[in-house]
Every structure is written in structure tokens, then in C-alpha cells.
Amino acid sequence: MAKDLERDLGLLSVVAISIGAMVGSGIFILPALAVKDAGAGIIAAYLLAGVLVLPAALSKAEMATAMPEAGGTYVYIERSMGPLLGTVSGLGTWFSLSFKGALALVGGVPYLVLLFDLPIRPVAITLAVVLVLVNILGAEQTGRLQIGIVAVMLVAIGWFVAGGGPAVNTASYGGMWEYGASGIFAATGLVFVSFAGVTKIASVAEEVEDPDRVIPLGMLGSLGFTTLLYVLVVAVVVGVIPLDQLAGSTTPIADAAEATLGTAGVAAVVLAAILALVSTANAGILSSSRYPFAMSRDGLAPDLFSTVSDRFGTPVTAISLTGGVMLLLILFVPILEIAKLASAFKILVFALINVALIGFRESDAPDYDPSFEVPLYPWTPIFGTITGFALLTQMGLIAIVGAVGIVVGSVVWYLGYVRPRVTREGAIKESVRRSIGDRALDRTEETLDETAETAVLVALPEGSSRRSEATLLEVGAALTPNGSSLSIVQFDEVPDQQPLDYASGVQSSDDLEFECRTDTLAAEFDVPVEYGELVSHHPERAVANAVDERGVDVLLVERGASFEDSLLGDSIDRIRKQADCDTIAVDAQPLDALETITLVTTRGPYDPLKVRVGNAVATETGADLQFLYPLDERQSAEERQQLEAYHDDLLDLCDVPTERTFVDRQEFSAAIDAADSDRTLLIHANNGGLAARTSNDDGSTQSAIQDSDHASIEVDTKRHPDGVVGRLLERLAF
């Protein structure tokens, strides 16, 4: 049985965790690196980074109030975009947070070396072990430790800013724009990770008291405070240390303190740096360990990571794994060289956070009810998404390739472990499917409108039988309500050596029979019909020309009919490709004995014309209408629910008794064969069209239709309001 985490983190603890997660390597290590890109412009870079991280912070704050669960970024992206991107974001963010924690420990030790002669890695390992044990003892103890660390750290940094301010040489700011906007933007990409900790609050949202109030206040308050603090600290550093000296420093804040506050100032800064970097690692373990915890509860990671200790109330296994990864990184990985890799992935995830918010908002999910909403929606998350991807381009080729490597590894884990176990999908896909289904229903309703005029042409080759013409005429009559036109044309083939003028003036016995028969059938079906004959050397081309000249909307032909002698294959298929209209190919079998008309689809919503044909023929013959839909083994509960709702709405549009039937895709052929072949008519799409190419199955559904002994009507829709892309989206969404 899954256990919940205790809510014992108040506003002060939340703000402390956020500030502690931000004020670390971002200010004590990165200024010396960023100055190489922007010079004095790093002051503007820190300010710009704070502004650019704001959309993601606002988006995360909104989603955290709607879903105050452990896991933060992973939870929001997984719920919005589905398990695949949830796995990518969960594993990648867990890795990058663990990496940043290790970076903070190793990067903080050089400050300690200023006072004591100690080995860097053993000290970093010892601190990591201590912090893992503290996190295992409980979030409440973690929060209290964080408050103490942040309080001491801020006092020391406050003294540094206040004491160093009077010593600032304002002339140092004169070259702020010397490296240009591109230099500042590149530096912004590097220091962007300094603000990543602001969203770590959401990672422990399940342990926050009064999350509706505390989470937004904690995020925005800590971001505003930290941005101001960064700008002030960097302004002092740039104002008291020459830029060339700053660029070569491993302890830039301590160097600035020595120049302005003397030995006591250095001691205070060293204390603040060590506390800050330890607090960064502490917050990193606290938040990153919640990613495998949340992923495990959702089936994206093994169950053991969601185990909560009865004694301590914390996810011990997840914390231990995170601590173990940090220890391995400290021991074996050149952290400073690969720091940009974690930064690049953080920027990518921040961009996805904004996309996830849009997905939730646009999906109208009934269980998404945030108490805090992002202002200026949708422009705020759109701005955050665009600027995030723009910053990603500034991280360099190696960093981008590294981030891609993390993504690929996550996808491999998803395919190997998650996909066989999880069928859940995200709010965005649900929203897209619902939107596509609604649009398909609207188009179906418009197509079923009997007041809409439709020009139907029945095309017959010379020598067609009475049964063929009768069946086609009956279908054509059903499709032409008042105000529509129904035409029947017999296309006669004339040898190339015979003049058309001569052939058109000669009536054969077949021609006379056609005219007499058409008069009789028109009277029998009580429908006004225009009929005639057309002679041509190439009847297939003549059919397409007649479609254009008459403004035909729907072309009716007999399945398997041949309009001219040819060794080039299916005559109907060639006509279908040439004619600029929808084509319906009908088996020439009597319709009066039908009891059931079955509409089938391989995937996606039913073609509106297919529904119209089924509804019209069922109305004409008195048969029942059935919608037969194949389901996959991995059909999610959400998709099944949406498919049922779509079918229910579809059934309401029809004028005859209608039912829906869902069958397993592997049993689709058996379901078709089980119906009485003499009393069932199948209506399906053209097997050679887009339906077949995008059905995403093994061809069994198409084969079942093709090999069936049932009479059938094959519908090929030429026009789609959204073109080929629209059809493809329909089949991918359903």
C-alpha cells in the first residue's frame, strides 16, 4: 500500500530550501567563468536570467497548487505530455540535480582550502554522506537545517555587500556592453542554472503545509530576493576586482572580500560559501530524491523507490540512490568540465515546464483546478518556452550533445522498462484527441445535413448489368436529398482508329437497353435522374473530365468494374486518382435483404462521408447501423473513455437504430466473419490510401476487410479540411 508524505514544511522552510538551492555555485563559482563571455555585462546577465526563469517559476507554481505531489517537474510534464516525456524529464532532472549537488560540494571545498589544508574529494565525500543521513532522518529536520544554513549565509553575504559597496569603482561598469548583446546572452545561458533551485519547492510540494498559499509565495519571494542578491554581489565583485584577475579566480567572492573587508571578511565569505554550497547539495538531495520516488509510484521506475520508511517517514531507498550517484560523481567525474551538460538539460526542462502548463490549460482537464494562475496567459509560458530554447543554443555543441545523450538514455529506459508496464497518457494528447474528435463530429454533422446540395455522378462502363445499375442508383438516390442532382452516364470505349463523331451517332443494343433500363429504375426508385452516354477513346480519362465539367461532389462506381481494356491494373483505382472528387465504389449486390450495415475503420475517427453513406443506405433499406472499432492491447483507460464518448455522440447524429462495438484488433477478422455475409454490408475506406499507410497496425484489420465475403462499399475521400497532415494527426491521436 502506497504511503503519503507528512506535510510539515512551512513558508520559512520552503523559502530557505529555495534560496539555499539557488545561492551556491551560481554566485560563488560561476561569476569567474561567465565574465569571460560578457565582462562587466555579467551583472546584466544575472538580472536577465532572473527574468527569463520567471515564466517557468510561475508555471510551476500554478501546477504545484493543482497537483501538490512529490516529484515536481516530472509530475507536471508526465501528467501533461505523457509517460515518455515524463520519463525523460524525471530521469534527466534527477540526474542533473544530483550532478549539481556534487558540483556544489566539490566547488565549495576550494573556499575551505583557503583556511585549512584539506584534500578536496575526501571532504566532499564526507559532507555528502552526512547530508544523505540528514535527509533520511526526515524533511522536517532538513527544513530546520536549511533555515539555519541560509540565515548564517545571508548574514555573511549581506555584510559582504554592505562592506564592499563603498569600495566599488564605478568606472568598472563602463564596459558593461563591451561584449555586446550576444556576449550577455551567452553569459545568461551559463548562469541560468543559478536560478534553477527556485522550482525545487515543487519537488517537495507533497510535504508543504497549506500548498495553495505557501508554494507561490515561496517561489516568487525567493526568486525576487535571490535575483536582487545576485545582482548586488556581482556588482560588488566586478567593481572591486579587475576583470582579468576575476576571470582566472577559483574563489572570486573571497578575492573580492579580501580587497574590501580584509581577513575577517574573507573568513565570513568562506563560511558563507561553504554553507551555501552545502545547502545547495542538501537541497539537491532533498528534491532530486523525490523524482525516483514519484516515478516509482507511477510505474516509471521499480517499486522499491516509492518505499517510505515507517520510522523516518522518508523515501530512504530513493535518497540513498541519489546520494550514491553523487558520491560516484565526486569520485570519478570531472564535474567542472561537464557542468554545462546539466545546465543545458535544466534549460530544456524549464522550456518543457511552460509547454506542460499550456497543455493543462488547453486540455480543460476536470481534475486540474489550481488556486494560483499564471498572469498574462498564454503569453507568459510562450515567452518562457521561446527564450528557453534560445538560451539552449548558447550552451555550446558539447553541452547540447550531452543533453541529447541524456534524452536518448531516458528514451531507452522508457522503451525497455516503462512502455510494457504503463499505458497512461498525458493531458495534451487527451486534449488533441478530444479536439480532433469534436472537429470530426462537426464535419460529420455538416455532411449529414440533408439541406446541403450534393452532385452525384453514377459512372457505368458499357455493358453494365441491370443489377449493377440498380445498386448504384439506389445508393445514389439515398445520397441525393431534395435540391441535389443525380446523374448516370454510361462511358463507351471506342477504338482509337474509329472517329468519335461516327461512334456518337450509332446506338448499339446495349445503348438502347441502358436508356430503357434507366427510365424503369428511375421510376422504381422515384428519383429524378439525368442520364446519357459518352463515347471516348479513353473512358477512364473521360470519367475524370466529366467530374470536372459537371462539378461532381461524389462519384459512384461499381467495385471491380473495368472501363477500358488495359493491362495496367485496377481501372477504378486509376479513376479514383484522376477524379477530383470523393469516390464510392459499391459491390453490385441487392440491398433489400440487408439487416445490418457495418462501418469499420482501422484507426482514427470515421470519415464523415462514410457515415453519411451508411446512414443513407440504412435509412433507405431499413437496416440497422453498426460502428465496429478495433482496439489495441495498449489502449489507455483515458483513450477508451474518449472513444466511447466520441461514438456516443456519433450515434446521436444518425437517423436509424445504431450501436457501437469495440473488439480487440487481433479479433477484428473474427468479428467481421461472425456476421451473416448475406445480410451485412461493410462500409470502409480505400485500402490503398492514407488509412492503410497510417493505421499503425500489422495489416490485420485491412486484410480482414479485403478478404471478407461480405458485400461492401469502399469510400475514398479526396478532400480533407486539414489535408494529409490533418488525416495523419487523426490517426495518431486515436
Steps between C-alpha positions, in 0.01 A plus 500: 500500500644840399568747779471877498766740621442713809424871438734683738682759283381856567562821304828573675633151430384516138666838438816376670509187284453708185758767588741236623459312174576813298768680699790263445718428201301759305655786692815356657637322191331611176584876496865421426392285203224727367721808497690349208183525288361837608758691705324750726181403318463202735304737724239532227528125430397410856211744487384368161526140619274582794244647261516205257453242773186678622257338248608150604475596867147635448400196296635264762331694779162465326542129434628439853182647650293273276716191562691534829681169456859395550695503175445856376618537141459132423141493626392801295667396175387138536140596571499752216709330230481133593736230634764535226586864567426440869774237502737730314438791737499283813824314434674798345405744774586248771841453340564872453394587856723228641778630278453856619512384860831329439628808318405717795694283744815477290476867400461611861807322633748748337355767732567271793858446379557875546485441878600136543733268313251226414460256208206602282334170405511326841341807662234516230423129546471541878259792462291302248465206741397732786237672285357167382458392862333831589253459214420145606412625851213706356391806304422691817860467617615589149288815502629609839860443393436699184360795697810513717740470208324768295478741794876488570580512128284806436647690794851444364403592143311805627815618678699439180261717295471776761873508578617468141256751352698815599817356343341450158663677208204601282731542202515122485139499376585708194576194289174322582398489132850445365425135412166589341157349545623160377763486774247586768256243363771232500585585861129487583487143370791406724367661820139399432556186704565725801122553524396140443448447872197728502281220363632237740219597734261311273707186542403485868149639449347192661675594827403871500246639743218699334650452148246733332652798680850390594620371162434815289623732777807287557596484131442864410641635824818295483548580129465874550726502804767281338505701176560820695765330712682365194503838327633675810770242568620491137494881484733513801732232358525672159548837668793397722691237296654558154321288242814313389573404862137397554507276190787293644367460854365178655368689805373832355285607797782437748740703282253791502457473877876510553518820293226674698454341845839350583561173682175511696306551178673206336415278797135608484480440124669163531245403765216625280635321193537170681154529654349607169653216303413248772141631501490463120605138532254448785210644301617300199479171687162595649338590168674263258424196716129574453527438125561122518244495785228657283599303189480176695148577619397552136663180375787675319760362743519185718265484800777505760564872436151590627559330834455740792675417825262425790755642741608821327211565257740559209574312173821340627578299186457800270715719725769231527510455121532876449777519757679209336488671160644818654784304659585336166500839327729648765739207471520445126351785294684825410204703619606850395560383143152350467307763699351647183344164416276514806432868433390431142255234612359729769431766239327239283287380791407858591376552144295179525348620827344792315371266227355272768302789648352582159408134464310499830323828430392402149397148595225624733576201723226479767747415778731794421388775736791724609446761768772719342503586128782633283438862404485606134430145382587371238768758422697437818563125439549561127767758580665257741500221243653710221768658718583161651579344164686817400720471812564136422678604181751694711620197697737370233504187288636268770233601749221457244636159395520401867141603561395299195690204647299527822179514296599193296586305814165593653317392183679164511387455862146590399493251214662222700333541840213749499311437176420132569357600840329838455220593259417837658515807276536872552247783507632645173427182303159473665430862408615450140288185466196674647547796266549277196197291597285812541611632160427164338154500659436853372604398148282190524202707608553737206532205261176345630311827445232413245458863395855508360510457123702207369574419136527123456617330181445129440760385247436176312718322245334378185322168548428541872231271638160605629597390851810722496304805388216430742736479800691813402181692432352398836813622682503818290134569577569462871780757474302763307237671713283781365701761314779261405569360154542137398646412161569166336744485212601195303856536369551312175848414379572560132808355328768755420460445126125581507391868491304616804248692284403181327478298822281761671241476223462124520292335772571141586261257664683557828437873466129452444479258790677750726251778419196279548636349817587838650149633437355199678738520798449876542124443519550208739709702744292813444801723452571758225799387298695658218654233281698477185785331320851618427731346243875523539821336397600503870193465726702523823625844402150589381357423845747742662418767238127454561555548873668835435250619238191412705635618836450155651540460878465121521582240235324161524654199324478123524786329685712299259342651188725559199443806283754415233721214390829540678779299657584779743302366795188618680292731282309645797822583681626698199169687473512576872843657463398712198157619619498809719212389722407245763462149361268223620553150358203268560466123471218431255285294735134554593449719805141407587599196710741691725446490876824663617730759349838498672739796484860405570818700542858390559577798724382855553156658475257376236508683171189726489414381148520140620252582776273678254498203265428258782224717645342560157504136389373384840215752477422386146503128579376499861820331622670563834829691510803370690835669565779241541824631651820297563686560827868434577626318807664821621192719468504722810198547723490869401500414129230237545283751686545760227426245227178403674395864532582562132294199389207601722493846340534341156207269562283797596558654155360201311136455400473122540546247784873503568746320725874505563723198542861497618711191428861409556702568186613138492135388501385748239494248217298254707249772589443577132476133402247434776242721328258353246666575167164505318346757730798723590656782299847630588584866443871573520776723367709440190760239599775660297465850641630686801288283728717201424828687516432655841296231672796407723397135513636184345256515209259253659206741499550587135538133409182414688307752292667404172448125550143524624218335303260779595367749252674829556513867412845653474524873571792715393482863613701728278472813708588548866479848657846459652659304215729202544635640827148514642432138407829389650430686825160335523650155475783575743265651756247213495 
